[in-house]
Amino acid sequence: MRTTRIRRTALTLLIILLIIACFLAPYAWVVASSLKNQFTVFGDVTPLSWRAFVPVGATIENYVSLFERTNILRALLNTAIVATGQVVFTLLLCSMAAYALTRIKFPGANVVFMLILLTFLLPIEAMMVPLYQVVSGLGLSNTLVGIMIPWIASPFGLFLLKQAFEELPAELEDAARIDGAGHVRIFFSIVLPNVKVPMVTLGLITFLFCWNSFLWPLVIVQDPARQIIQVAIAQQGSPTQLPNWGETFAGATVATVPLILLFLILQKYFTQGMATSGIKG
Amino acid sequence: MADVQLKKVGKTYESASATTIDGLDLHIRSGEFVVLVGPSGCGKSTTLRMIAGLEEVSSGEIWIGERRVDELDPRERDIAMVFQNYALYPHMTVAQNMSFGLRLAKVDKAEIRRKVEEAAKLLEISTLLNRRPKQLSGGQRQRVAMGRAMVRDPAVFLFDEPLSNLDAKLRGQMRTEIRRLHKRLKATTVYVTHDQVEAMTLADRVVVLNNGKIEQQGTPQELYERPATRFVAGFIGSPSMNFLPAQVALDGGTLVLRLNNATLPSPADRRDALLPYVGKTVEVGLRPEHFLAGDGEPDLSVPVEMAELLGPTTLVHFTLAGVPCAAMLAPQHAHPEGSQQPLRIAHDRMSLFDPDTGGAI
């Protein structure tokens, strides 16, 4: 009986370790490759050996070259500005819109909500040309504002926060009204502090989305000095040269560090938010 | 403290299923404890919310003191409200919850602290001031909600079913607490409940609502002993009143009521009112304690279906004239299940109702 239990636990552990390995292997390969020279990066992959994941004779030459030769620090700063702006404005806009749709009863409120949710179904690629025309028409092409502005009104954010507001008892707002609070005070002092978890979740998801975005920034920004990190990594080599894979992997590693730090700090809220909203990541 | 007056107050909703309040007239005197009671959906909470300003009035006027308030925001009405689900702000401590309204009113910090500490002491929650609502029991939360209302020194206190989330024992304790506080503060209080025991024990005056209209208002004793309608008679009192059909007849010049096989003299004070009903059937309302056992000639004998010992009394269940009935008897006079129970009827205390209109005769 005891032996069976030990075997079952061992098997479960083995399966978990295999799944973890599957998820971690690409990251391990990227980090290991960033510490190798250009010639050994792919040499260890075909045929695949343990050397692919362990940088034998590790060198930081790719990192040195990345920071000296390319504008990666500028790209990191641009990304941080765009991502932070997008988070702030998405939270502000989505929370106010979701609150209005939840609490203000008007004819057609459900239709409006459904129409907003339907925009979920449109793939980004399909919206690229009209979006480009609108954003350029506003004179925002080649700007950091132009990168973030189309994504601020997030239907996902609206959905997530509307669910949270619906769970908040309306009596809290009634109590605040009797206590003497107006609409703005109720929203910022009573409502928002009680949807902290979904707000942090939405903030984190928005930050991740923005940090990892590639296609839209590639389309809307042509000036390398205003480009964000994912595009900057892809564009670091000259179109006429073969890519420097060591530098590319070093760039990818550098770009991942802020996200890992952010996730480690906020993971408590993120997992809670995912669990309570019933949304799978 | 201030009077509260509702003058022909009406509330209509677009959706037909919702409660409609129709021309409600009510004058609550300064310092009075008035309980609005009625079944679910009768409009009692809507009435309270209209006084609070949380619901708009469709017609009529609401006055608090010398001011007409039905067009004013809740914050301008000088009221405080205790909600059914406490409505404590989860992200604030007890002290912050209690002082939120005062902080918004920009009251001096020292004054806020003094008022919060005073209310906390009165409600015996001084040790809880730094806790958050989720760290409190139901009873403690209710005290905090009351404290939040008290610190504002309002002209009128409004309570919306504040005890319905508490267990029976705590409900009893809090009832006493609320009554004690009212005696001390002497504030005008409007209290909504669907629990008639709460209404009877707390109120100076009970207002019974049904389908958005006042069915009857009066002291708890008036409502219990002289219900104006069959609805009030059935709603007030626990266990509830027994309603039995009885034939009104003249027996040798004496007005009598024929109830099953028993012939009862009509109540002396209602003989004139009963005369038009001779030959007709009326509804007799008998409270469980209107059935008597022990000494004296019994009016009827009934088979005991079930006998419940409640301690000081026994509730004897039986069927009379096809209607399930209950009698509250002294345990020593209650007969066991399956036997015949002789009963007298306190005919001077019985209620009589017109079977068509439901009005008292």
Interface residues (C-beta under 8 A of the other chain):
Chain A: P169 E171 L172 D174 A175 A176 R177 I178 D179 G180 A181 R185 I190 P193 N194 K196
Chain B: R49 A52 G53 L54 D73 P74 R75 I79 A80 M81 F83 Q84 N85 A87 L88 Y89 P90 H91 F100 G101 L104 A105 R148 R152
